[in-house]
Amino acid sequence: MRFISPGKSSLLSVLGNREVPIQPHIDIYLLSREMPASEKTALEAVMEADAERVKLEALAEELVTMEDDDSQEYLMEVGKLCGNSKGGGW
């Protein structure tokens, strides 16, 4: 008989958000969605996702300095892509 244990995603989310004490020198990479099958290793997939996050955060920093409505709307979309459910918030 196979048991499905609940709470794995919740535990990983708590760790990924550092909601519990974790030494600051430890890097945590939490993927919030499943990656499509590929020949990449798990580490390669995580590092690729992190590179995209870095690009989006740089774009967000640039958009924060712009005051026009279009830039602010785009900032909200970039925020959602970075995992900030409210958008923006930089």
C-alpha positions in Angstrom: 0.0 0.0 0.0 1.3 3.4 -0.9 0.7 6.4 1.3 0.7 10.0 0.1 2.3 12.2 2.7 0.9 15.7 2.8 2.9 18.8 3.5 6.0 18.3 1.3 5.2 21.4 -0.8 4.4 23.4 2.3 7.6 22.4 4.0 9.7 23.3 0.9 7.9 26.6 0.6 8.7 27.4 4.3 12.4 26.5 3.7 12.5 28.4 0.4 11.1 31.6 2.0 13.4 31.2 5.0 10.5 31.3 7.4 12.6 29.1 9.8 16.1 29.8 10.9 18.6 28.8 8.2 22.2 29.8 8.1 22.7 32.8 5.7 25.6 31.1 3.8 23.2 28.3 2.6 21.8 29.0 -0.8 18.2 27.9 -1.4 16.6 27.4 -4.8 13.0 26.6 -4.8 11.2 26.0 -8.1 7.5 26.7 -7.7 6.4 24.8 -10.7 7.4 21.6 -12.4 10.1 21.8 -15.1 9.4 20.0 -18.4 11.3 16.9 -19.1 14.7 17.5 -20.7 18.3 16.2 -20.8 19.3 18.9 -18.3 20.4 18.0 -14.8 18.4 19.3 -11.9 21.2 21.8 -11.1 21.3 23.0 -14.7 17.5 23.6 -14.6 17.7 25.5 -11.3 20.6 27.6 -12.5 18.9 28.5 -15.7 15.7 29.5 -13.8 17.9 31.6 -11.5 19.6 33.4 -14.4 16.1 34.3 -15.8 15.1 35.6 -12.3 18.2 37.8 -12.2 17.4 39.3 -15.6 13.8 40.0 -14.5 14.9 41.6 -11.3 17.3 43.9 -13.2 14.5 44.9 -15.5 12.2 45.5 -12.5 14.9 47.8 -10.9 15.0 49.8 -14.1 11.2 50.0 -14.3 10.9 51.2 -10.7 12.7 54.4 -11.7 10.2 55.2 -14.4 7.0 57.0 -13.5 4.8 56.6 -16.6 1.8 54.3 -16.3 3.0 51.8 -19.0 6.2 51.2 -17.1 4.4 50.7 -13.8 2.0 48.3 -15.4 4.9 46.4 -17.0 6.6 46.4 -13.6 3.5 44.6 -12.1 3.7 41.9 -14.8 7.5 41.4 -14.2 6.7 41.2 -10.5 4.3 38.3 -11.1 6.9 36.5 -13.2 9.4 36.8 -10.4 7.0 35.1 -8.0 5.7 38.2 -6.3 1.9 37.6 -6.4 1.1 41.2 -5.9 3.5 42.4 -8.6 6.0 45.1 -8.0 7.0 45.4 -4.4 10.6 45.9 -5.1 
